[in-house]
Amino acid sequence: MIGEAAAFADKAHKGAFRKGTKIPYITHPMETAVIVSAFTDDEEIIAAALLHDVPGKSWRTRLVPE
């Protein structure tokens, strides 16, 4: 589950960078997942950490008609 979430988040954030840098945006959800994993080994919670920005900061949100 975690691997699938990581792959999905990576694809969703492909080509995006951290604000004002050339650091790929995917580093943010990955760092978030590492922090969360220090508190729990629940795969659903860690997957949620990886996916937390997909609804608001990825190209996928632009596919949904307004």
N, C-alpha and C positions, 0 to 999 in steps of 0.2 A: 504494500500500500504506500509506504513512504517513497519508494523508488518511482512508482507511478506518479505520485503527486509532484515529486521533484522534476520529473520529465515534463509533466504538463505545465508546471510553473515556468520551467526553462523555455519551453516553446511559446508560452503566452507572453513572456517578457523579452523574447528575442529582439535584438536591435535597440533595446532601451538601456539608458545609462542613468546612474545616480546623478541627481541634480548638480550641475556645475562641474561634473567630472567626466572622465572616460572610463569609469568603473562600471562594468555591466550591472544592470539593476538586479539581476538574479541574486547577487551577493546579499542583498537585504533580506529576502525571504529565507535564504540559506542560513544566514546568521541568526535570524529569528528562530528557526527550527533548532539550531544548536543550543540556544539559550533555553528554549522550551524543554528540550530533551534532558537538560540538567535537572529539571523538576519532575519529569514524568517519562515513563517508557510507553505510554499509551500511543499507539500508532495513529489513531484518529486525531488526537490532539496535535501531534507532530506534523501530520499531513495538513491539518488546518493551518498551522503556522506557515507552512510552505505556500499555501494557496491564498493566504489572507489578502493579498493585494491584487489577485487576478480580477475580481469584479470591478475594481476601480482604477487600476493603473496599467492595464494591458490593452493590446490591440483588440482582444476579444470583446471588450465592452463596446467598441465601436461597431461591432457587427449586429448589435441589437437595435432594432428600429425604435425611434423615440415616439 
